[in-house]
Amino acid sequence: MNILVLLKQTFDTEENIVIENGQISEENVEFIMNPYDEYAVEEAVKIKEEIGAEITAITLGPSRTASALRTALAMGADQAVLIEWDEQEADEWTASNLIAAVVKNRDFDLILGGNMAIDSGSGQVAIRVAEKLGIPHVSTITKLTLNDGTATVERDVEGDVEIVEIQLPFLATTQQGLNEPRYPSLPGIMKAKKKPLKTFSVEELSLENEDVTTATVIIDQYLPAKKQAGQILEGELQDQVSELVQILQNAAKVV
Amino acid sequence: MNYDLTDEQQMIYKMMKEFSDEVVAPGAEQRDKDKAFPKEIFDQLGKLGIMGLPFPEEYGGSGADTISFAIAVEELSRACGSTGITYSAHVSLGGAPLNLFGTEGQKKDYLVPICTGESLGAFGLTEPNAGSDAGGTETEAKLVNGEWVINGSKCFITNASYAKIVPVTAITARKDGKKEISAIIVPTDKMGFSVKAPYEKMGLNASDTTEIYVEDVHVPEDFMLGKRGEGFKQFLITLDGGRIGIGAMAVGIAQAAYEKALAYAKERTQFGRSISKFQAIQFKLADMAMKLELARGMLYKAAWLKDHGRKFSKEASMCKLYASEICMETCRDAIQIHGGNGYMKEYQVERYMRDAKLLEIGEGTSEVQRMVIAREIGC
């Protein structure tokens, strides 16, 4: 069984984010594997442990991105592919073209990727890859059971569960609740460096120019306004209610 | 020169940081109150291959370097000093002497369970009248019919309740009034061997500190660890590594105190602005940040020297001495910045200070470190 895991290195959103000239400053930023992609890696490693699989982790980005791949290797992936992309962040169009170009020459039975990246949050790249490869996809999965040539998948649909039967090969995006990603073990970390990590330049993928030209432009980025302190109403309940209505009508102007 | 951690060291740092924040930190305050040993944390660390971090893979270890060990101790200690000291003693006092001086058979029998986490590592050196002055050792081992018969007691022994073996230092002969001291491996299930944990400590309440009683314990002659008569010399070598562990603990606890103080100073408002805007508070925080940076630099340098097979006694002592002293200063100032809140257990900084105090005492007091450094610089 061949499993491909698509992952992204993101900045840690729990750290202080600084925006300079409309760009997120990379100075002193902690880079991590996108948490939703950790579910994808974990699921692949679990399948490997249960029935055996060869896992390839794939990403694109500058050279620092390799550390996210090494983490996947330390968690149990067997090999990794890095598509070198040094320019400003690839949009969903470009990223999916680049990944599809690498994937289409490989054998795979299953492709897993995070439901979305916590930085851009578009949730598009993985399912675009499925489209470009002409395979079905199922998104936001919370349970995956492999049968002979098919899979039974539970997906999160806005709090409800949908059960889907699907033919291999397919692509699935992983949602919180699917599993509990493991900490990479120390022997895993020590072995990660010895596992193969292949690097592709964009030129090597022989794509058309328009396929590697971003189709969207980020015009501006800004931090959300600081939350104001709340107001606590006091006095008799009756008075509080009328005061609240007053505020909603006159100050907040929502009623 | 290269000040960057290697890829492996960075990954170990990340993993240990996450593990410490998610698994170790949440129960630290309660464990301190309950004096509850975090056995399940060490089971998990065993599964992750951390318990045998610096030991060779052939004995179940992970073959990582001393800098990685320092990182692991620092991160655990940042979350919980008791967990940090348990781990540091397990590796540097429990595992290291077996790895350095043990025979192939001893390593297979006793280093392997230490690496897997099945057994914690412990070492029995300190006695009521003997610590850095080995001359006071009273525990005695006599060779009778090919067996060592050992009698004596040890105090302040970390981890012995969870250890399968405890090597102890004992007098194995007396020549011209001088004691010959050797280390002998004692399985803890031997008849006559008992462990008690009677202490009420100032801090590190969740770590296992024990008294050991050895009464007519018989072990085979080949349970000698290392060379006969070199028990104390071997222990001094072991302690050099242990001091890196204590230095790492100090950096970890100081880091925790500094982070808490910085966050509190930014959040706490008095006289219409956050107290981090007052120079009196700023200078304390600036000093903390500087001392931490210096202590960590010394820690990594001592670890780096050890990893490169260079002499590191002086640097290990400097690292232990400096880091433990700035750790106490940082904890004290962190409490001061917290004001009345700092005196309350809820804010955790008082626990850091109680835990930190041991670091100026254990594995050689600050005074002994100064003696070591003085000797190294030729006094």
Boltz contact constraints between the chains, C-beta under 6 A:
constraints:
  - contact:
      token1: [A, 183]
      token2: [B, 15]
      max_distance: 6.0
  - contact:
      token1: [A, 183]
      token2: [B, 19]
      max_distance: 6.0
  - contact:
      token1: [A, 183]
      token2: [B, 48]
      max_distance: 6.0
  - contact:
      token1: [A, 184]
      token2: [B, 15]
      max_distance: 6.0
  - contact:
      token1: [A, 185]
      token2: [B, 48]
      max_distance: 6.0
  - contact:
      token1: [A, 185]
      token2: [B, 49]
      max_distance: 6.0
  - contact:
      token1: [A, 186]
      token2: [B, 48]
      max_distance: 6.0
  - contact:
      token1: [A, 186]
      token2: [B, 49]
      max_distance: 6.0
  - contact:
      token1: [A, 186]
      token2: [B, 50]
      max_distance: 6.0
  - contact:
      token1: [A, 186]
      token2: [B, 62]
      max_distance: 6.0
  - contact:
      token1: [A, 187]
      token2: [B, 49]
      max_distance: 6.0
  - contact:
      token1: [A, 187]
      token2: [B, 62]
      max_distance: 6.0
  - contact:
      token1: [A, 189]
      token2: [B, 8]
      max_distance: 6.0
  - contact:
      token1: [A, 189]
      token2: [B, 11]
      max_distance: 6.0
  - contact:
      token1: [A, 189]
      token2: [B, 12]
      max_distance: 6.0
  - contact:
      token1: [A, 190]
      token2: [B, 62]
      max_distance: 6.0
